[in-house]
């Protein structure tokens, strides 16, 4: 006889959660072995299937659209759009290539982030928007 102890998905989920993991691997009757949520022990693929089916209903579609409309007017969404536009402008202006100081700046940024006090965040040590000469014209980069 074997001394192997079988554990349930709930036990595996509790163990993963105790270790600070958000997912663990288990066997799903529908999808086979795959990732499961530590919080609920549910199969990630089953959750995605169920959500997709729910969104296909009129009630689900309206709920999703309402959430999307609310999020798109939020301050967070506006910040993301500004960041996205700024990055696109920079890639367009510079051709998307990194400048020669990238390696030096990367090491400096790593040091800056490693030395920051606990609980503090660093937004941008150097402003992202600046003016420079591109093709002989003064433009915002």
C-alpha positions, 0 to 999 in steps of 0.5 A: 500500500502507498503512503501518498495522501490525496489532498482536495482542491480546497486544501491545495487552494488554502496552501497556495493562499497561505504561501501568498500565491494567487494561483495553483495547479490542479485538475479540472473535470472540463479542462484537465490540469491547469491553473486554479484561483487560490481564492476560490479553487475555481478553474481559471479556464472555466471562469473565463468560459462562464464570464464569456457566456454571461457577457453574451446575454443582454444583461451581461452585455449591458453590465459590461458596457456600463462598467466600461463607460464608468471606467473610461471617465475615471481619473485612472483611465485619463492618466493611462490615456495620457501616458499612452499618448506620450509614449506614442509621441515619443516613439514617433518623434525618435523612431522608437530607439533607445538613446545611448545613455539607456544602460546607465539610466537603467542602473540608476533607476534600479538604484533609485527604486531600491533605495526608496523608503517603504510605502513611498512611490516614485512617479517620474524622477525625470519628467517624461514630457520635455522639449528638444530639437527634432529635424531642426525644429523645437518639438515636445518629446 
